[in-house]
């Protein structure tokens, strides 16, 4: 096959096809990319997912033996600058099931409880972070006062974020003595910081973190 050109249809850059890149994302790789550590990690993950008791003695085996016992061809894709047909390998889950015994029920129950507790903690952290963001946004809206509605009208995609409290408009809402405001002929509200003389449209000031 002729040499691949950068950006060629169906190719990601000039190193591999788009499908090859997707295969990497799903855990498939050419044989040369599978290290012993990567194979062992894949086996451990499979044991965890399927409730099997991982046996660390498997780690004493050589990479070639592990590859032969636990990996299988999953697909093939074009790779390289000449679009060579390359086999992609992934974990043979049936081989893992055949090699490792089921986890004792007590241990499996303990692991399930641990996972459920961790998932609950993660959910609680996400909710706490979301509540904090909502509180910050409410504070930003309050600090901006009437300027918020003006900004929102001029910038439909605008949403107050944590950087908003450090923008010129938010600072002006809390410390009006620092600024002078005027309405330009275009109808835009302009803010000028007294100390520096910097003047900017209020909507731009609230889009970028200035201070």
C-alpha positions, 0 to 999 in steps of 0.5 A: 500500500502507498505511504499514508499522508497526514490527515488522510481519510480514515487515519488519525494523523499518520500513525494509525487508523481511526479505528485503531485509535478506538481499539486502544481506547477499549483496551486492545493493543498490538502484541508489542505494546503489551508489557508484562505489567499491563497483562497482569493489570488486565488480569487483576481488573478482570478478576475484580469485575468477575468476582474471582480470587486473584492468585499472585503466583501468576506473576512469576510467569514470563511475559511470553507465557502470560501472553500466550495463556491470557491474550487473544486476537480481538481485531486488526487495524491499519497502522504505520505510515504504510498502513500495515495490517496489524493484529490487536490483542485483548484479554481472553476473559474465559481464560481468566475464568478457567484459571482463577477460582471464584472469590469466597462469598465473605470476601466478595461481600466485603468487596461489594460493601467497600465498592458501594461505600466508595461509590456513595462517598464519591456521589456525596463529594460530587454533590457537595462540589456541585452545591459549592459551585451553585452557592458560588454562582449565586454569590456571583449573581448577587455581587453583580447585581443589575450588571448580571442581567445586562451581561446575560443579555449580551452574552447568552452563553455566559454563566457565573463561575468561580472566576467571576468574583475576580472580574472587573464587574464583580469587583465594581459591584462590591467596591464601586469606589474603585470604578467609574462607569459610563454608557457608550454611544453604542449602548454598552456599559463601560467600566474604568478602574480609577487606579489604572485607567483601564476601561473595558465593556462590562460584558468582556470584563465578565468573560475574562479573568482580569484581576 
